[in-house]
Amino acid sequence: MDKLFCNHCGFERPQDESDCPNCGAPSPVVKENTNKRFLIFFVILIVFCAIAIAWLPR
């Protein structure tokens, strides 16, 4: 198993922790996952709006 270290304080932390137990800095892996979810949600919203606009009566 690879050792993970906090990018902020350098403390060794477990892989399953979302925040550093030493300084509380958020894990970059969690942030990347959050950005991916937001991007997927945004793309779905844009597609839904485009379909709604196409179906509006003229």
N, CA, C and O of each residue as an XYZ file, in Angstrom:
232
protein
N       0.842     -1.176      0.000
C       0.000      0.000      0.000
C       0.890      1.243      0.000
O       1.862      1.309      0.752
N       0.568      2.208     -0.824
C       1.349      3.434     -0.908
C       1.048      4.324      0.288
O      -0.074      4.381      0.792
N       2.089      5.011      0.718
C       1.915      5.961      1.807
C       1.488      7.297      1.206
O       2.032      7.728      0.189
N       0.537      7.933      1.823
C       0.084      9.247      1.382
C       0.487     10.277      2.428
O       0.408     10.029      3.631
N       0.916     11.422      1.951
C       1.312     12.499      2.844
C       0.482     13.740      2.523
O       0.118     13.993      1.374
N       0.199     14.496      3.567
C      -0.558     15.739      3.412
C       0.260     16.730      2.596
O       1.454     16.900      2.846
N      -0.363     17.381      1.632
C       0.318     18.384      0.818
C       0.603     19.656      1.608
O       1.475     20.442      1.234
N      -0.127     19.857      2.691
C       0.018     21.092      3.466
C       1.063     20.964      4.576
O       1.953     21.808      4.686
N       0.961     19.899      5.410
C       1.857     19.784      6.565
C       2.857     18.631      6.448
O       3.802     18.568      7.235
N       2.675     17.713      5.484
C       3.595     16.601      5.296
C       3.338     15.416      6.200
O       4.123     14.467      6.196
N       2.271     15.436      6.973
C       1.930     14.354      7.888
C       1.446     13.142      7.093
O       0.677     13.287      6.143
N       1.902     11.934      7.485
C       1.436     10.723      6.815
C      -0.009     10.470      7.239
O      -0.341     10.489      8.424
N      -0.862     10.232      6.233
C      -2.283     10.041      6.535
C      -2.795      8.781      5.851
O      -2.240      8.358      4.837
N      -3.853      8.174      6.399
C      -4.449      6.993      5.763
C      -5.131      7.362      4.443
O      -5.552      8.503      4.252
N      -5.234      6.394      3.541
C      -5.859      6.654      2.247
C      -7.347      6.916      2.352
O      -7.904      7.646      1.533
N      -8.000      6.334      3.347
C      -9.453      6.477      3.444
C      -9.889      7.777      4.128
O     -11.087      8.048      4.210
N      -8.963      8.569      4.609
C      -9.305      9.840      5.250
C      -9.525     10.906      4.185
O      -8.737     11.014      3.245
N     -10.585     11.691      4.323
C     -10.823     12.765      3.369
C     -10.069     14.033      3.762
O      -9.728     14.843      2.899
N      -9.809     14.211      5.057
C      -9.065     15.369      5.548
C      -7.845     14.884      6.320
O      -7.844     13.778      6.860
N      -6.825     15.700      6.371
C      -5.622     15.365      7.134
C      -5.965     15.356      8.623
O      -6.518     16.333      9.126
N      -5.649     14.270      9.339
C      -5.964     14.243     10.772
C      -5.084     15.193     11.587
O      -5.416     15.506     12.730
N      -3.974     15.653     11.020
C      -3.059     16.533     11.745
C      -3.458     18.002     11.619
O      -3.580     18.703     12.624
N      -3.664     18.473     10.369
C      -3.942     19.905     10.172
C      -5.343     20.190      9.631
O      -5.783     21.339      9.639
N      -6.052     19.155      9.161
C      -7.412     19.343      8.672
C      -7.518     19.769      7.220
O      -8.613     20.068      6.744
N      -6.392     19.801      6.504
C      -6.416     20.190      5.092
C      -7.169     19.139      4.278
O      -6.999     17.943      4.518
N      -7.997     19.560      3.319
C      -8.744     18.592      2.514
C      -7.829     17.815      1.577
O      -6.802     18.317      1.119
N      -8.226     16.587      1.307
C      -7.465     15.731      0.403
C      -7.702     16.169     -1.034
O      -8.843     16.449     -1.400
N      -6.653     16.238     -1.868
C      -6.848     16.616     -3.274
C      -7.653     15.585     -4.047
O      -8.286     15.928     -5.045
N      -7.645     14.325     -3.611
C      -8.416     13.284     -4.287
C      -9.907     13.563     -4.140
O     -10.666     13.393     -5.094
N     -10.323     13.983     -2.972
C     -11.730     14.296     -2.739
C     -12.138     15.495     -3.576
O     -13.240     15.513     -4.125
N     -11.285     16.486     -3.685
C     -11.612     17.660     -4.468
C     -11.773     17.297     -5.942
O     -12.677     17.802     -6.609
N     -10.914     16.436     -6.448
C     -11.010     16.022     -7.849
C     -12.329     15.307     -8.111
O     -12.955     15.526     -9.148
N     -12.754     14.463     -7.190
C     -14.010     13.742     -7.336
C     -15.185     14.717     -7.323
O     -16.139     14.549     -8.082
N     -15.121     15.733     -6.467
C     -16.184     16.732     -6.397
C     -16.259     17.520     -7.697
O     -17.354     17.794     -8.189
N     -15.110     17.888     -8.262
C     -15.093     18.614     -9.527
C     -15.683     17.772    -10.647
O     -16.380     18.300    -11.515
N     -15.419     16.489    -10.641
C     -15.938     15.592    -11.668
C     -17.463     15.504    -11.574
O     -18.155     15.532    -12.592
N     -17.979     15.399    -10.354
C     -19.433     15.353    -10.164
C     -20.090     16.638    -10.642
O     -21.128     16.600    -11.303
N     -19.493     17.770    -10.310
C     -20.041     19.054    -10.730
C     -20.060     19.154    -12.252
O     -21.042     19.624    -12.827
N     -18.998     18.723    -12.906
C     -18.926     18.782    -14.363
C     -20.015     17.918    -15.000
O     -20.661     18.345    -15.957
N     -20.222     16.722    -14.484
C     -21.266     15.841    -15.014
C     -22.637     16.480    -14.826
O     -23.450     16.483    -15.750
N     -22.901     17.022    -13.636
C     -24.178     17.684    -13.376
C     -24.382     18.868    -14.323
O     -25.479     19.051    -14.852
N     -23.350     19.665    -14.541
C     -23.439     20.836    -15.399
C     -23.735     20.448    -16.845
O     -24.551     21.093    -17.503
N     -23.087     19.415    -17.340
C     -23.317     18.962    -18.719
C     -24.753     18.459    -18.874
O     -25.410     18.762    -19.871
N     -25.239     17.701    -17.904
C     -26.629     17.217    -17.954
C     -27.601     18.393    -17.938
O     -28.600     18.379    -18.657
N     -27.322     19.402    -17.130
C     -28.183     20.587    -17.074
C     -28.212     21.321    -18.411
O     -29.280     21.744    -18.854
N     -27.077     21.476    -19.053
C     -27.007     22.152    -20.353
C     -27.779     21.365    -21.410
O     -28.508     21.954    -22.208
N     -27.624     20.040    -21.422
C     -28.351     19.210    -22.393
C     -29.857     19.325    -22.155
O     -30.623     19.454    -23.110
N     -30.285     19.282    -20.900
C     -31.704     19.414    -20.578
C     -32.247     20.767    -21.048
O     -33.334     20.832    -21.623
N     -31.500     21.838    -20.808
C     -31.944     23.167    -21.253
C     -32.022     23.265    -22.773
O     -32.939     23.883    -23.313
N     -31.068     22.659    -23.453
C     -31.085     22.682    -24.921
C     -32.306     21.938    -25.470
O     -32.935     22.398    -26.423
N     -32.635     20.811    -24.884
C     -33.824     20.051    -25.321
C     -35.085     20.846    -25.020
O     -35.991     20.896    -25.852
N     -35.164     21.475    -23.838
C     -36.346     22.275    -23.484
C     -36.524     23.441    -24.446
O     -37.651     23.736    -24.846
N     -35.453     24.102    -24.823
C     -35.541     25.230    -25.755
C     -35.961     24.751    -27.135
O     -36.725     25.437    -27.814
N     -35.478     23.584    -27.568
C     -35.832     23.055    -28.889
C     -37.310     22.688    -28.954
O     -37.905     22.753    -30.029
N     -37.912     22.308    -27.842
C     -39.319     21.891    -27.844
C     -40.292     23.049    -27.609
O     -41.505     22.849    -27.675
N     -39.794     24.236    -27.341
C     -40.690     25.371    -27.122
C     -41.423     25.703    -28.418
O     -40.838     25.638    -29.498
N     -42.689     26.055    -28.313
C     -43.419     26.429    -29.529
C     -42.896     27.754    -30.065
O     -42.501     28.645    -29.312
N     -42.907     27.853    -31.363
C     -42.389     29.068    -32.009
C     -43.513     29.960    -32.431
O     -43.276     31.030    -32.992
